[in-house]
Amino acid sequence: MEFASIIFLVLSPGAPTDKAEAVVAQKSRMPNRYQLKLRVESRTPNAPPPLESSWDSTLHIWRDGNKLRVDHLDAHYTPPRPNHDSHDRRITCENCEREGYGIVTTVVRGAPPTLHAVEFVRLGTRNLDGYCTFFDWRYFGLSNDRMCGYSRLHIGTDFPGFFGRPEVQTRNENRDGVPCLVATMSRKPANLQQSVWLSERDGFHPIFFEDKFEVEGKPESRTAEVSWQLTPGGHRYPKTMKHDTTISFNGAKYRSEEVVTVTHADFDSAIDPAVFTLAGFGLNENQAIRLPDLEPSKLPLWRNGKVDESYTLGQYTADMLGPPTAVADGPKTVASYPAQSNSTLVVSFAAALLATVTAVLAVVIRRRRAAG
């Protein structure tokens, strides 16, 4: 049994309603246009296989209204994932190029034999958020939860509704030398106690959350520690967010932590519109553009910095079936990026077509090796 995290401030003489509402109001006034860079580290030291004991990666995030682009890059896993290259860059983009569609692809270094399709997917028909990034990042730091919990929250609207609850009690307390208002709510039938420390120094933003509860009669806890910074534009935003919890696997429990470090936060600079276009993705040459309602053989390729509708995946495949000398750069297969981050690469949408391409690739490689 797991209890959902509850985010709350305090309604009391020490923290009146206007202070609570001011925190939410500050977030809503922040421009819904921002650029963020994050380093995410996850550690579950005693996790047994197939769980990963640790992983870390970098996220670059751009939002401008309903357009949201996320680049996931420089990822490392322990134990290493098969066929994973830390230089690969996975891109997801909502409402980019086409309203109501998401784009997902992976850009790889060099000119490898396998390229990923650039897939257009109607929003709502498939989960494209393999790294838990599709939420309103202005409200990050206001929940005792990992990143993956934020997409389920409605902090801006649900946040104020908590404060009238009679169970909430407050006290003044220092935490690491910082004066805080501490709010605690207890529910004895559920053996649940939730507390939050609100820093006076940080405009009553929360700097520590603690949930205590029982699972099958045994005590557990979930905590989140937040440090805050002021952006160049004067917006208060998390600098670090550390979340500790317990995960269950095959009947055993393991302590796990996630640390998010914000290395860049800009809510004031204009964003180049090209960021949300294929031209701004830095795609590999000859990636297939999987547009909706097109059969695989008719998919155009990305060539010379644009979608080349005069040259299709079918033609490209036919060229590879010709003499080896006709393919100067060597043939390439096309793969779709899977929806979940821990999946292996899968063969793309046209199994028969691409199986042929793969077979041709093997033949060409053998010929070149023999010629060498």
Salt bridges, closest charged atoms under 4 A:
GLU2 OE2 - ARG222 NH2 3.27
GLU41 OE1 - ARG43 NH1 3.42
GLU52 OE2 - ARG81 NE 2.58
ASP56 OD2 - ARG39 NH2 2.16
ASP56 OD2 - HIS76 ND1 3.50
ASP71 OD2 - ARG69 NH2 2.83
ASP71 OD2 - ARG89 NH1 3.12
ASP74 OD2 - ARG39 NH1 3.32
ASP74 OD1 - HIS76 NE2 3.76
ASP85 OD1 - HIS87 ND1 2.99
ASP85 OD2 - ARG109 NE 3.08
GLU99 OE2 - LYS67 NZ 3.75
GLU119 OE1 - ARG126 NH1 3.72
GLU119 OE1 - ARG290 NH1 2.88
ASP136 OD2 - ARG138 NH2 2.70
ASP145 OD2 - ARG152 NH2 3.75
ASP158 OD2 - HIS154 ND1 3.91
GLU173 OE1 - ARG171 NE 2.95
ASP202 OD2 - ARG201 NE 3.94
ASP202 OD1 - ARG236 NH1 3.67
ASP211 OD2 - ARG222 NH1 3.34
GLU220 OE2 - LYS253 NZ 2.98
GLU257 OE2 - ARG43 NH2 2.63
GLU257 OE1 - LYS242 NZ 3.59
ASP268 OD2 - HIS235 NE2 3.37
ASP308 OD2 - ARG303 NE 3.10
